[in-house]
Amino acid sequence: MCQFKLEIYFALAVGILDVDLCGPSIPRMLSVGKPEVHQCDSGWVPVYTDAQKSLALMSIGFLLEDPDEAVVWRGPKKTALIGQFVSDVAWGELDVLLVDTPPGTSDEHLAVLENLKKQHKVDGAILITTPQAVSTGDVRREITFCKKTGLRILGIVENMSGFVCPHCSECSNIFSKGGGEELAKLTGSVYLGSVPLDPLLTTSIEEGKDFIQTFPDSATFSAINSIAQTLLTSIQDP
């Protein structure tokens, strides 16, 4: 069953647009290094993470000369670059474009939403929280942002929901549990599920390894798989 679902994922043409301009971490997570970004007649050519070109990526991390360089930009410059990322990248035919934004409700969120709506249908937003009240309070403001801008909320995910012991596989709720689900109930949003704090997942992200391929039998894979399947169904049948 896991292998069948993995084949479904790889059959999709997916683009990831990293608009976390001050913290572009997606290139490291996907282990693509710092390749040169080329241009074609249609604009910038995205960086592909696989030979089949099923996963395309664009990030400001590819444009910085020094990976440790701080991006100290005012709003208009950020907005202009995001506009270029949306309209001037030769994504090709995609099944899904996933936009990774920084936390909160800032210039980046408004810029990407306004530019996307000019050319594309926006399916909605996925909101990520951790169980603590401080985090759910921040996400509550993001829900308000979505409602004010007419952006559909696809659902809420509770991240770091418990800690999975690497030795016995037991899950301990060191950050409490259920804050994301309670927030979804209070705001009338869909609760997509929870993802535990798993050292194997953390290591995979740090080293740019494919967690889903490496640990298909883990409980964390099962949680991520369930969320992904629910989202794909939601997008296909709005």
N, C-alpha and C positions, 0 to 999 in steps of 0.2 A: 504493500500500500504506500509506504513512504517513497519508494522508487517511482511509482506511478505519478505521485503528486510532484516530485521533483522534475519529472519530464514535462509536466504541464507548465511549471515555472519557466523552464528554459525555452519552451516553445513561444513564449511571449517576448515581444520586442519592447524593452523597458529603457527609459531614459531617466537619469537622476540629475536634477539641477540643484546644485549646492549654493544657496544664497545666504549662507551664514558667512558673510564677508569678513567678519572679524575672527572667526574660528573655523576655517575650512578643513574639517577633519575627514570628510568622506574619501578623498584620495588615499589617505593612509589606511583607512578601514578596508578599502578594496584593493590595497597593495598595488597601486598603479604607478607609484613613484612620482616623478615630475617630468612627464614627456612634453615635447614641444607641441603647442597647439597651432595647427596649420589652417590656412584659409582656402576656400574653394569659391566658385561662383555664387553659391548659396549662402556663404558666410563661414563662420568658424566650424571646423570639423571637430565633433566631440571625441573624447578619448574612449576607446572601447576596452573593456576589461577581459574580453574573451575572443577567440579566433572566429567564432560564429557571428560576432557583432550583435549579440542579443542584449547586451547591457552597455549603454552609452552614458558618459558622464561629462559634465562641464562644471568647473569650479574655479574660483579666483585663485585657488592654490596653484593652478597651472600657470598663472600669469605673473606670480611674484618671483623676483630674482632670488630672494633669500626666504626660505620657508619660515624663518623666525621673524621676518619683517612684520611690523604692526601696521594694520590698515587703519590709518587715522583720517577718515573722510567725513565730510559733512553730508547731510541728507541728499542734496541734489546730485552729487557725484555717485553715491550709492544707487540712487534711482536710475541714473543714466546707464550704469553698468548692468543693472538687472534688466532694463529694457533691452539692451543688446543681447543678453543671455537668452531672453525669451524669443526675440524676433530674428536675431542674426546668427543663430546656431543651426547648422544643417542636420537636424535630428533625424530626418528621413521619416519613414512610416513607423510610428510607435503605437503600441497597444496601450501603454501606460507611461505618463510622465509624472514622476514623483519629485516633488519640490521639498528640499530640506531647508527649513527656516530656523533662525535663532529663537530662543525662548522669548516670550512676551508678545507685545503688539507694537511694532516699531515701523520705521520707514520701509524696511525690507518687505514686511507683510503687505502693506498697502501697494508698494511698487509692483511686486510680483502678481498680485491679484488684479490690479488695474491693467497691466500689460497682457496678462493671459486672457482676460475677458475680451480684449480687442480682437483676438484671433481664434480663440478656442472656447470650447465648452469646459467649464471647470466643474468637476464632479463633486468636490468638497474637500473638507479638512479632516485630518486625523489628529486628535489632541492627545498628547502624552503627559502623564503625571506620575508622580511617585505617591505612596500611600499617605504621607504626612499632610496635616492640615495646611501647613505653609505652602506646599506645592499645589494642593487642590484649590487653594485660594487664588493662586496665580492663574491656574487654568480656568477658573470661573470667569476671570476677566477676558480670557481668550474666547470663551463661549459668547460673552457679550459682544466682543469684536465681530465674531462671525455673524451674529444676528443683525448687528448694525449694518454690515456690509452685504447682507443677503447671501452669505456663504453657507452652504449646507454642511452640517456636521455629520461626517460619516461614522464617527464613533470615538470613544475614549478608551485608551489603553493604560493600564496601571503597570508601570515599569518598576523594577527592583522590588517586586512583591514577594518578599521572603528571600532567604539565602539558602541555596542548595549546597549541602556539604559535599566536597569532592571525594570524601572517603566512604560515607555511608548513604549519600544521596537523600538524607532527610532535609526537609525545608523548615527553617526557623524564621519567624516573622520579626526580624530585628528592626525594621522600619515601620512596624505595625502592618495592617492589612485591611483592605476593603475601602480605602478612601476614594479610589477611582470609581468603584461600583456605586458607592453612595452618591458621589457627585453626579454620575450619570442619571441616577434616579431623581435627584433633586432638580435637575435641569431638563429632564425629559429627553436625554440623549441616549444613543445606543451604547451599551457597554460591550466592547469587543473582546475583552479578556485581560489576563494578567501575564506578565513575563517575570520569572524569578531572577534574582541576582545570582548568576551562575558563573563561577570562576572560569569554566571552559569557554563560555561565550565571551567573557572579558578578554581572555588570552587570545582568542581568535580575532577579535576586533583589533587588539593592540598589534598583532603580528600580521594582519591582513589575510588571514586564512578563512576558507569557506566553512563556517560552522555547520551549515545544513548538510553539506556533503560529508563532513568528518564525523559528526555526531547525530546521525539520523534517528537513533533510537532513544535519545535523551528526552526527558520531560520538557525541557526548554524548547527543543525542536517542535514537540507536539503543540506547545502553547503558541509558538510563532506561526506554525502551519495553520492552526485553527483560525487565528486572526487574519492571516493572508487569504484564506479561503472565503471567509465571511466578507472581507473587503471586495474581493473580486466579484462575488455574487452581487454585492450591493451596487457596484459600479455598472455591472452588466444589466441589472434589473432595478433601476432607480425608482 
